[in-house]
Amino acid sequence: MTLDLIRGGTVYSLDDGTYCKWIGDDGWGIAPLHRLTERGPLQHGDTDRGFRLDPRIGQLALIILADTEDEMYTARATLLGLFAPAETLALRWTLPGRTRQIDVHLVSGMTMSSTERGVWAQKVAVTLRAPDPTFYDPAGKAVTFGLGGGGDALEVPLEVPMVVGASVIDSSTVVDNDGNWLSYPHLIRITGPIEDVMITNETTGEALSFDGVTIAAGDHYDLDLRYGHKTVVDSTGANKIADLTGDSDLATWHLEPGANSIRVTGLSATEATRVDINFFERYLGI
């Protein structure tokens, strides 16, 4: 198992001794949550109405090991810079057969206490907060659909498109979300020409409908369904959220853990028409 810090797209090892060694952690198991309850005026106890996940607070214990005082203070300065709170960071655990990543911000720690200092060694405690408490597989997935009456799903690396080549698209396939938590796609790209496109998760009953809308050749619509985003823009960046029908499920459209039956329909498609659904499999903890 290895642990890396990702800052500004650059990966820094936290356990190979270049900057430090990873010696402990806490708070990275199941995501924290709270129960939703209600209670009537004459009710004993209460009624459970489900739950919501809470932001995660996790800790890391690191140690700097150096051969000289100068090396120790150089490593300290580097580590302080890596965890500086100016931007979102990511932690990546690489385990046998799997990779798990989570986005975090620095909360506290990095005090470099003298009580935790030895001969050219310094123990470092770091506290981090993850607004989204779930982990994800950073490899990501994209889904390609068959045409007409459906077909086999093909799960391929991120950014590989679905290319269709018929005037009418009516395609259903099973998309497997192998994570143990629901996933909101971070990119659904619909590339024209296409009319009246609809993307339906028949497993959840949620749909995204552009009924009455034509996406022209050379144009595309990008949908970001993550919480805190929920956007629809065209190729120029113009807001197209009003092109969704009023009964579309922009706020809730997601992939459940396990098998999801996804259907894509549309008219006036050509060989240039493309539909990409890109998502990360998410996990409650490691």
N, C-alpha and C positions, 0 to 999 in steps of 0.2 A: 504494500500500500504506500502511495506517495501523496503528498499534499503540496499544492501550488497556489500561489497568489497571482491573480491576473489584474493588472492595472494598465489602463490605456491600451489594451490589446496585447501587452507584453506579459509573458509568463515568467514568474520568478519562483524557484523552488524554495520551500520553507523547511526542507528536511535533508538536503544533501550537504549541509555545512558551508555552502558558499556565503550565506548570510546568517544562517542560524540552523538549529536542529529543532524539530517538532517533538516535544516530550509529553504532551498531554492535551486534552480538550474536554469540553462538556457542553451540552445543550444542542447536539446535532442529531439526536434521535427523533422520535415522533414529534411532529409540529405541535406547538402549544395551541390550546383551544379553549373556548368557553361554551357552556350550554345555554340555550335559549329556553326560557321557561315563562309560564304565566300562572297566575293563581287567582281563583275566584274568591269572593268575600267570605264564603262559608266552606271553602275547600281546605281540607287537611293535606299538607304537603303542597305539591304543585304539579303542573302538567309540562312534560318535556316536549319542546317544539323543535328540537334539532340542535345544531351547533354551528359555530363559525371558527375558522382558524384565526389565531392571533399572530402578530409579528413575532419573530423568533429572536431571542437573545442567546448568543453562543460565545464561548470562551476558547481561547487557545493559550497553551503554555509553551513558550519557546525558550531556547537557550543559545546564547552566543558563546562560541568557544574560539579563542584566539591564541596565538603564540607570543604576542607582544601587546603592550598597552596601546600602542598606536593602531594595531590591527583591530583591537577590541573597539576602540572609539570610532574607527572608520566603519566597522560593521554596524555599530549602534546608529550612526548617522544615516547609513543606507537604509536600515530597517525603519527608522522614523520616517524617512521619505516615502517608503513603500506604503506605509499605513496612513500617511497624511490624509485628513478628511476632506480633501477637495473634490473628490469624485467617487462614483460607485465602484466598488471593488468586487471581485469574485473569488471564491475559494473553490478549488477543484480537487476532489479526492479521486485518485485512480486506484481502483481495486481490481482483483482478479476478475476479468471478464466484464467489467462495467466501469463507467465513469459517471461521477455525480458532481454537479456544480450548483452553487447558490450565490446570489447577488447580495452584497452586504455593504454596510457603512460602519465606520469606526464610531464607537460610543465612548469608550474610556480605556484606560490602561496605558501602556507604553511609558510608565513613570520612571523606569530604570532605577528602582530603589537601590540604595547602597547596601541595604540588608540582604539583597538578593545578588550581591556581586562577590565574586571570588577572585582568584589570581587569573586575570585575563579571561574571566568568564562573567556573563551577565544573564540572569534569568529575566524573562520578559513575559508579562501577562497582557493579553489583548482581549477586550470585550467588543463584540460586533453585533450589529442589529440587521436582520433580514426582514424588510417590509413584507415581502412575499416569503412565507416560511418554508415553502416547498423547494426541494432540489429538482434539477432537471438533467437529462442527458444532453450535453452540448452538441452532440453530433446532429441532432434534429432529424426530422423525417419530412419527405414530400410524398404525395400520393398521385398516381397516374390512373385515370379511369379508362375503361373500354368504351365503345360506342354502341349506340342502338339499343341492344338488350342487356347491356351490362358486360361482364367479363371478369377476368381475374385481376385482383389488385396487385400492383407492383409498388413496393416500398423501396425508394431509391434515395441517394444522398440529397441533402438540402440543395435547393436552387435548380434541380433538374425538373423541367416543365412537363405538363401534360399537353401533348399535341393532338388536336382532333382534326378531322378532315371530312366532315359531312355537313350538310345544310341544317340538319336537325340533330341536336344532341339530346339523348335521353339515356343516361348511363347510371347504373347503380353498382356499387361494390362495397365490400366489407373492409373497413379501415381498422386495423388493430392498434389500440393504444396500450402498449405493454407496461406502462407505468401503473402505479397504484393510486393515482389522483387524477382528477379531471384536467384537461388541457384546453386552453383557449388559443387557437392558432394566432401566431404573431404576423402571419402574412397569408392572405388569400388574394391572389392576383388573377383578375379576369381580363384577358387580352382580346380585343375585338378583331374582326367584327362579330357581334352577337347581339340578339334581341331577346328581351324577356327572360334573362337568365335567372335561374333559381337554384340555390344550393340548400339541400335539405338533409338534416340528420334524422333519418327515419327511426332511429333508436330512441332519440329524445323527443322527437316531434318538433324540433326547432328548425326554422327556415329563414333564409336570407333571400328576399325576392326583389328583383328589379323589373317587375312587370311594367310594361309600357315604356321601357328605357332601351335605347339603342346605344351600344358602345361601338364606336366607329373603328374601322380598320386603322391601325397605327396608334390607337389609344388604348389605355388600360385603366382599370380601377383596382386600387389596392385597399384591402380591408385589414385592419389591425384590431383583433377582438380581445386583446388583453385588457384587464382592468387598469384604469388610469389612462387608457388610450381610446379604444372604441371609435376609430376613425374610418372614414371612407374618402379617398382622394383619387383624382384622376392623374394622368401622366404629367400634368403641369403643376400638380400640387393643390388644385382647386378642391374645395370641400364639396363632396357629392353625397353627403349623408341623406339629403332630402330625396335622392333618387330611390332609396329603399322604400318599400311600401310600409304603411303605418303598422301593419301587423307582423313585420319582420322582427326577429329575435336578436337584434344586434347586441343587447345587453347580456344575453345569456347563452348564445350559441357556443357549444363546446363539444369536445370529445370525451365521452365517459371512459373510465378504465375498462379494458376489454374490447369487445367487438362493437363497432359502430357501422350501421348501414347508411352510406352516404349516396345521395342521388343528385345528379347535376342535369338540368334541362335547359334548353335554349334553342332559339331559331336563327336562321340566316348565318350560320357558321361557315367558315371556309378553312382551308388548310392552315391559315395564319392564326386561327382562333386557338387560344390556350387558356387553361384553367389550372392554377397551382394552389395547392393547400399545404402550407408548411407549418409544422408544429413541433414542440418539444414534449417528449414524454416526461411526466412529472412524478415525484415521489415524496411521501410524507416524511422521510428521514433516511439516514444511513446507519 
